[in-house]
């Protein structure tokens, strides 16, 4: 589904990624782990087309995404990739339902369908009773679940999450983690998650261990560990 080859990225004189190559399977939860400064978030941003590599390629189903012109790449990102960040980034002036529907409206989906999709996802994620509430009226866990619903609104090929449970307490963290696996099973969703949470990594389908800008180990929890 996603294939990254020989990704190199530097910031000034600091080389953050040093020729990283990996493949992400569809309908699976893949976690990227490693110490702070290893390049995890940078790699996720490149996979998500938010940042271009200095060299290397990223393919989605065989398409070289960084060969796309800016307009096409923006449309591809909006329609094919969902993002969940450590902090939910919901717009405070909008209700939960409006926040979830917003990416669909931006992509040009009609208002009626966009809100129908939003209501369906909100119900699926157990937030129906909060649909008319604004972020300030919801708990941190509810806001993160809303962020997941927003990420799914355009039926993306993949959802990328950067420390999505980092700001949550242990109860809400566990609930959010279970949600990822439920969505994998119920919707066939594909997740790539940067995390420091050992429990989430241990439960994931695949673990990519990143150290000093290089992948040193890939663990397939359904098979075996492969050193790279």
Secondary structure, DSSP 8 states (H G I E B T S, - for coil): -EEEEEEEEEETTEEEEEEEEEEE-SSSEEEEE-STTSSHHHHHHHHTTSS--SEEEEEETTEEGGGS-HHHHHHHHHHHEEEE-SS----TTSBHHHHHHHHHHHTT--HHHHHHHHHHHHHHTT-GGGTT-BGGGS-HHHHHHHHHHHHHTT--SEEEEESTTTTS-HHHHHHHHHHHHHHHHHH---EEEE---HHHHHHSSEEEEEETTEEEEEEETTS-EEE-
